[in-house]
Amino acid sequence: MLRKRIHKIPLLVMCVLIAATLVIAGCGEKTVDTSKSVFKIGAVLSLTGPAAPLGEPEQRALMLLEEELNDGEGVDGHKVEFIIEDDESQPEKAKAAITKLINQEKVPAVIGSSSTGATLAMAPVAESSKVPLVCCAAGTKITDPVMPYVFRTPPTDSMAIEKVLDYLENSLKVEKIAILHDANAFGTGGADELSQKAPDAGIEIVARESYGSTDTDMTAQLTKIKGTDAEAIVVWGTNPGPASIAKNMQQLAMEIPYVGSHGIANKKFIELAGTASEGVVFPAGKLLIPESIEEGSEWRQAVDDFAQAYEDKYNMEIDTFAAHGYDAGLIVTEAMKMAGTGTDSQAIRDAIEEIEEFVGIDGIYTFSAKNHDGLSADDLIMIEVKDGDWVEKTS
């Protein structure tokens, strides 16, 4: 897969250059230098447990990127190896995993984790060890306030909530909503922020209920909500919980609009919820609807190339979480190139902070000393599940 930042010399040019100096049987692209050391990058992802629908595509994307880099020039001629640990969707195991990667594997940078709770557990370790952490989780508290060594790839809760409130106020034109959220860090953080900002949009929270990450039946909470005058329900969580909620709403014949979080932005939600997913609306990156990205732009080309490479390798469509993992790997390796080192954590951290207008899959990244998020709300659109697929919600 060709991308802007993974440079490859055109085949014809390479052949001419080689033919002018050597007599050989063939010609080809630049390759890694096997005499050079391998640049190791750590990753802590949720490959099992409730957050596995997030971590699995992130892992696939990193493995794809590793293959692409090592089939090309690597990073300044060095091969790249992503050393991936499974946190089992548990914050304490995420903390242990990043500690192992830093102290035993001696990685100069870490990617992860998949969930907000696990990432919040990892952040203090990254800070105390002075090793940059590029996370794939969306919780606002991860980067607010900014911590020197913690960066992120996905749009934040704040960005997603901005889109949700605009949709509730200006498209649905509702004044009263209910919130049903996962009791974990991602769900609680999103519900707290939504509750805080809703009044400014003229929206009243008439009910707020929570559920456990492993719960499979939220009928009790939904029955309470059904007894209120809520005109819409906002569900803040990641699969499988939101899919169970959709099915429970269908069983209870609840017809109020279901607005989800960006945590359901993969086809697993549709697979798990079935027909109950129809009509659900949620904020997500434009990459899910490539046509929403300007045709001919570098971003559109990057998304199209990534989608094709991912499908070719895995026979699967890309989703938001695959993009998070791929972009995290791109950002770390780009910083290594900028810094001229794959081993100096401080130099890599400093380089990440200097990245500007970098074409990723989730969007165009620009970091600074005051902004470790990289993206903006403009990188998001509202998406509706229709006929078992995604369509952009324009009204």
C-alpha positions as CSV (number, residue, x, y, z in Angstrom):
1,M,0.0,0.0,0.0
2,L,1.4,3.4,-1.0
3,R,1.1,6.2,1.4
4,K,2.5,9.7,1.6
5,R,4.9,9.0,4.4
6,I,6.1,5.6,3.2
7,H,8.2,6.7,0.3
8,K,9.1,4.2,-2.4
9,I,11.4,4.9,-5.4
10,P,9.6,4.3,-8.8
11,L,10.5,1.0,-10.3
12,L,11.7,2.4,-13.6
13,V,14.0,5.0,-12.0
14,M,15.5,2.4,-9.7
15,C,16.2,0.1,-12.7
16,V,17.9,2.8,-14.7
17,L,20.1,3.7,-11.7
18,I,21.1,0.2,-11.1
19,A,21.7,-0.6,-14.7
20,A,24.1,2.3,-15.0
21,T,26.3,1.0,-12.2
22,L,25.9,-2.8,-11.9
23,V,25.0,-5.8,-14.1
24,I,22.4,-7.7,-12.2
25,A,19.5,-9.9,-13.0
26,G,16.7,-7.6,-11.8
27,C,15.8,-4.5,-9.9
28,G,13.5,-3.4,-7.2
29,E,12.5,-1.0,-4.4
30,K,14.6,0.1,-1.4
31,T,14.6,-2.4,1.3
32,V,15.5,-2.5,5.0
33,D,19.2,-3.0,5.9
34,T,19.4,-6.3,7.7
35,S,22.7,-5.3,9.3
36,K,20.9,-2.6,11.2
37,S,19.2,-3.1,14.6
38,V,15.4,-3.7,14.7
39,F,13.4,-0.7,16.1
40,K,11.0,-2.1,18.7
41,I,7.7,-0.4,19.5
42,G,5.5,-1.5,22.4
43,A,1.7,-1.9,22.2
44,V,-0.8,-2.7,24.9
45,L,-4.2,-3.6,23.4
46,S,-7.4,-5.3,24.6
47,L,-7.3,-8.5,22.6
48,T,-9.7,-10.4,25.0
49,G,-12.4,-9.2,27.4
50,P,-15.2,-6.7,26.8
51,A,-12.9,-4.3,24.9
52,A,-11.7,-6.9,22.4
53,P,-13.9,-5.5,19.5
54,L,-11.7,-2.5,19.8
55,G,-8.3,-4.1,20.3
56,E,-8.6,-6.8,17.7
57,P,-8.8,-4.4,14.7
58,E,-6.1,-2.3,16.2
59,Q,-3.8,-5.3,16.4
60,R,-4.6,-6.2,12.8
61,A,-3.8,-2.7,11.6
62,L,-0.4,-2.7,13.4
63,M,0.5,-6.0,11.9
64,L,-0.4,-4.7,8.5
65,L,1.7,-1.5,9.0
66,E,4.7,-3.6,10.3
67,E,4.5,-5.7,7.1
68,E,4.2,-2.7,4.8
69,L,7.2,-0.9,6.5
70,N,9.4,-4.0,6.5
71,D,8.5,-4.8,2.8
72,G,9.7,-1.3,2.0
73,E,12.4,0.9,3.7
74,G,11.4,0.3,7.3
75,V,12.3,3.3,9.4
76,D,15.5,4.8,8.1
77,G,16.5,1.4,6.9
78,H,15.7,-0.3,10.2
79,K,13.1,-3.1,10.4
80,V,10.2,-2.4,12.8
81,E,8.7,-4.8,15.3
82,F,5.5,-4.1,17.2
83,I,5.6,-6.0,20.5
84,I,2.0,-6.4,21.5
85,E,0.7,-7.3,25.0
86,D,-3.0,-8.1,25.8
87,D,-4.4,-6.2,28.8
88,E,-7.5,-8.4,28.8
89,S,-9.6,-5.2,29.1
90,Q,-8.4,-4.8,32.6
91,P,-6.7,-1.5,33.8
92,E,-4.4,-3.2,36.2
93,K,-3.1,-5.6,33.6
94,A,-2.6,-2.7,31.2
95,K,-0.4,-1.0,33.8
96,A,1.6,-4.2,34.3
97,A,2.0,-4.6,30.5
98,I,3.4,-1.2,29.8
99,T,5.8,-1.6,32.8
100,K,7.0,-4.8,31.3
101,L,7.4,-3.3,27.8
102,I,9.4,-0.4,29.1
103,N,11.6,-2.2,31.7
104,Q,12.1,-5.6,30.1
105,E,11.7,-5.0,26.3
106,K,13.3,-1.5,26.6
107,V,10.8,0.0,24.0
108,P,11.2,3.7,23.4
109,A,7.5,4.3,22.8
110,V,4.2,2.5,23.5
111,I,0.9,2.4,21.7
112,G,-2.4,1.8,23.6
113,S,-4.5,1.0,25.1
114,S,-7.9,0.3,23.5
115,S,-10.1,1.5,26.4
116,T,-10.1,4.7,28.4
117,G,-9.8,2.9,31.8
118,A,-6.8,0.9,30.7
119,T,-5.1,4.0,29.2
120,L,-5.6,6.1,32.3
121,A,-3.9,3.3,34.2
122,M,-1.0,3.3,31.8
123,A,-0.5,7.1,31.6
124,P,1.3,7.5,35.0
125,V,3.8,4.8,34.0
126,A,4.6,6.6,30.7
127,E,5.0,9.9,32.5
128,S,7.3,8.6,35.3
129,S,9.3,6.5,32.8
130,K,9.5,9.4,30.3
131,V,8.4,7.2,27.5
132,P,5.8,8.5,24.9
133,L,2.4,6.8,24.9
134,V,0.2,7.2,21.8
135,C,-3.2,5.9,22.9
136,C,-6.2,4.6,20.9
137,A,-8.8,5.5,23.5
138,A,-11.1,8.5,23.4
139,G,-11.8,9.6,27.0
140,T,-11.3,13.3,27.4
141,K,-9.5,12.9,30.7
142,I,-6.5,11.1,29.0
143,T,-5.2,14.4,27.5
144,D,-7.1,17.0,29.5
145,P,-5.0,18.4,31.1
146,V,-2.1,17.7,28.8
147,M,0.5,15.3,30.1
148,P,4.0,15.7,28.4
149,Y,4.3,12.1,27.3
150,V,0.7,11.1,26.5
151,F,-0.8,11.6,23.0
152,R,-3.9,10.1,21.2
153,T,-5.1,9.2,17.8
154,P,-8.9,9.0,18.0
155,P,-11.3,11.9,18.2
156,T,-12.0,12.7,21.9
157,D,-15.3,12.3,23.8
158,S,-15.5,16.1,23.7
159,M,-15.5,16.2,19.9
160,A,-18.0,13.4,19.7
161,I,-20.3,15.0,22.3
162,E,-20.1,18.3,20.3
163,K,-21.5,16.4,17.3
164,V,-24.1,14.6,19.3
165,L,-25.5,17.7,21.0
166,D,-25.6,19.5,17.6
167,Y,-27.6,16.6,16.2
168,L,-30.0,16.4,19.2
169,E,-30.6,20.2,19.2
170,N,-30.7,21.0,15.5
171,S,-31.7,17.8,13.7
172,L,-33.9,15.9,16.2
173,K,-34.9,19.2,17.9
174,V,-35.4,17.4,21.2
175,E,-35.4,19.1,24.6
176,K,-35.4,16.1,27.0
177,I,-33.1,13.1,26.8
178,A,-32.1,10.0,28.8
179,I,-28.5,8.8,29.1
180,L,-27.6,5.1,29.5
181,H,-23.9,4.5,29.9
182,D,-21.3,1.9,30.6
183,A,-20.2,2.2,34.3
184,N,-16.5,2.1,33.1
185,A,-14.2,5.1,32.7
186,F,-15.2,5.7,29.0
187,G,-19.0,5.5,29.7
188,T,-18.9,7.5,32.9
189,G,-16.7,10.2,31.5
190,G,-18.8,10.6,28.4
191,A,-22.0,10.7,30.5
192,D,-20.6,13.2,32.9
193,E,-19.5,15.5,30.0
194,L,-22.8,15.1,28.2
195,S,-24.7,16.0,31.4
196,Q,-22.6,19.0,31.9
197,K,-22.9,20.4,28.4
198,A,-26.5,19.5,27.5
199,P,-28.1,22.5,29.3
200,D,-26.1,24.9,27.1
201,A,-27.8,23.3,24.1
202,G,-31.2,23.7,25.8
203,I,-31.4,20.0,26.6
204,E,-32.6,18.5,29.9
205,I,-31.4,15.2,31.2
206,V,-34.5,13.5,32.6
207,A,-32.9,10.1,33.3
208,R,-29.4,8.7,33.7
209,E,-28.8,5.0,34.1
210,S,-25.7,2.8,34.0
211,Y,-24.8,-0.8,33.2
212,G,-21.8,-3.1,33.7
213,S,-19.4,-3.7,30.8
214,T,-20.3,-7.4,30.8
215,D,-24.0,-7.0,31.3
216,T,-26.2,-8.5,28.6
217,D,-29.7,-7.3,29.6
218,M,-30.5,-3.7,30.3
219,T,-34.3,-4.1,30.3
220,A,-34.5,-2.8,33.9
221,Q,-32.8,0.5,33.1
222,L,-34.7,0.9,29.9
223,T,-38.0,0.3,31.6
224,K,-37.2,3.2,34.0
225,I,-36.3,5.4,31.0
226,K,-39.5,4.4,29.2
227,G,-41.5,5.8,32.1
228,T,-40.0,9.3,31.6
229,D,-40.7,11.9,29.0
230,A,-37.4,11.5,27.3
231,E,-37.6,12.2,23.6
232,A,-34.3,10.4,22.8
233,I,-31.8,8.2,24.4
234,V,-28.0,8.6,24.3
235,V,-26.1,5.4,24.8
236,W,-22.4,5.9,25.8
237,G,-20.4,2.7,25.6
238,T,-18.5,0.2,23.4
239,N,-19.7,-3.1,22.1
240,P,-21.2,-5.4,23.1
241,G,-23.3,-3.4,25.6
242,P,-24.8,-0.9,23.2
243,A,-25.9,-3.7,20.9
244,S,-27.7,-5.4,23.8
245,I,-29.4,-2.1,24.5
246,A,-30.7,-1.8,20.9
247,K,-32.2,-5.3,21.1
248,N,-33.7,-4.6,24.5
249,M,-35.3,-1.4,23.1
250,Q,-36.8,-3.4,20.3
251,Q,-38.2,-5.9,22.7
252,L,-39.8,-3.1,24.8
253,A,-41.1,-1.4,21.7
254,M,-39.3,1.8,22.5
255,E,-39.5,4.1,19.5
256,I,-37.6,7.1,20.7
257,P,-34.4,7.8,18.7
258,Y,-31.2,5.9,19.8
259,V,-28.1,8.0,19.5
260,G,-24.8,6.2,20.2
261,S,-21.3,7.2,21.0
262,H,-18.3,6.8,18.7
263,G,-17.5,3.7,20.7
264,I,-19.9,1.7,18.4
265,A,-18.2,2.7,15.1
266,N,-17.5,-0.8,13.8
267,K,-19.7,-3.4,12.0
268,K,-19.6,-5.6,15.2
269,F,-22.5,-3.4,16.5
270,I,-24.6,-4.2,13.4
271,E,-23.7,-7.9,13.6
272,L,-24.6,-8.1,17.3
273,A,-27.7,-5.9,17.3
274,G,-29.2,-7.2,14.0
275,T,-32.3,-5.5,12.9
276,A,-32.4,-3.6,16.1
277,S,-29.4,-1.5,14.9
278,E,-31.6,0.0,12.1
279,G,-31.9,3.8,12.6
280,V,-29.2,4.1,15.2
281,V,-27.2,7.3,14.7
282,F,-23.7,8.0,16.1
283,P,-20.7,10.2,15.5
284,A,-17.6,8.7,13.9
285,G,-14.6,9.5,11.7
286,K,-15.2,10.3,8.1
287,L,-13.2,7.3,7.1
288,L,-16.3,5.1,7.5
289,I,-17.9,7.0,4.6
290,P,-14.9,7.7,2.3
291,E,-17.2,9.7,0.0
292,S,-17.5,12.3,2.8
293,I,-13.8,13.1,2.3
294,E,-12.8,15.3,-0.6
295,E,-12.0,13.3,-3.7
296,G,-8.5,13.6,-4.8
297,S,-7.2,14.7,-1.4
298,E,-4.3,13.0,0.3
299,W,-6.6,12.0,3.1
300,R,-9.0,10.3,0.8
301,Q,-6.2,8.5,-1.0
302,A,-4.8,7.3,2.3
303,V,-8.2,6.0,3.4
304,D,-8.8,4.3,0.1
305,D,-5.3,2.7,0.1
306,F,-5.7,1.5,3.7
307,A,-9.2,0.1,3.1
308,Q,-7.9,-1.9,0.1
309,A,-4.8,-3.2,1.9
310,Y,-6.8,-4.2,4.9
311,E,-9.4,-6.0,2.8
312,D,-6.7,-7.7,0.8
313,K,-5.0,-9.0,3.9
314,Y,-7.9,-9.8,6.2
315,N,-11.0,-10.0,3.9
316,M,-12.6,-7.4,6.2
317,E,-13.8,-3.8,6.0
318,I,-11.9,-1.2,7.9
319,D,-13.4,0.4,11.0
320,T,-12.7,3.3,13.3
321,F,-10.6,1.1,15.6
322,A,-8.4,-0.3,12.9
323,A,-7.7,3.4,11.9
324,H,-6.8,4.2,15.5
325,G,-4.2,1.5,15.6
326,Y,-2.8,2.2,12.2
327,D,-2.5,5.9,12.9
328,A,-0.8,5.3,16.2
329,G,1.8,3.2,14.5
330,L,2.3,5.8,11.7
331,I,2.7,8.6,14.2
332,V,5.4,6.8,16.2
333,T,7.3,5.7,13.2
334,E,7.0,9.2,11.6
335,A,8.4,10.7,14.8
336,M,11.3,8.2,14.7
337,K,12.1,9.4,11.2
338,M,11.9,13.1,12.2
339,A,14.0,12.5,15.3
340,G,16.5,10.4,13.4
341,T,16.4,7.7,16.1
342,G,14.3,4.7,17.0
343,T,15.7,4.3,20.5
344,D,15.7,7.8,22.2
345,S,12.4,8.2,23.9
346,Q,12.8,11.9,24.6
347,A,13.6,12.7,21.0
348,I,10.7,10.7,19.8
349,R,8.4,12.5,22.2
350,D,9.6,15.8,21.1
351,A,9.1,14.9,17.4
352,I,5.5,13.8,18.0
353,E,4.8,17.2,19.4
354,E,6.2,18.8,16.3
355,I,4.0,16.8,13.8
356,E,1.9,19.1,11.6
357,E,-0.6,18.4,8.9
358,F,0.2,14.7,8.9
359,V,-2.1,12.6,6.8
360,G,-3.6,9.7,8.8
361,I,-6.6,7.5,8.4
362,D,-8.7,9.1,11.1
363,G,-7.8,12.6,9.9
364,I,-5.1,15.2,9.5
365,Y,-2.9,15.3,12.6
366,T,-1.3,18.4,14.1
367,F,0.1,18.3,17.6
368,S,1.7,21.0,19.8
369,A,2.8,21.5,23.4
370,K,-0.8,22.5,24.3
371,N,-2.6,20.0,22.1
372,H,-1.9,16.3,22.3
373,D,-5.1,15.2,20.6
374,G,-4.2,15.9,17.0
375,L,-7.7,15.9,15.5
376,S,-10.7,18.2,15.7
377,A,-14.5,17.8,15.6
378,D,-14.4,18.6,11.9
379,D,-12.9,15.2,11.3
380,L,-16.2,13.6,12.5
381,I,-19.6,13.1,10.8
382,M,-22.9,11.7,12.0
383,I,-23.6,8.2,10.7
384,E,-26.9,6.2,10.5
385,V,-27.3,2.4,10.3
386,K,-29.6,1.8,7.3
387,D,-30.3,-1.5,5.6
388,G,-27.6,-3.2,7.6
389,D,-24.9,-0.7,6.5
390,W,-23.6,2.8,7.2
391,V,-24.8,6.0,5.6
392,E,-23.9,9.6,6.3
393,K,-26.7,11.3,8.3
394,T,-27.0,14.8,6.7
395,S,-30.1,16.0,8.5
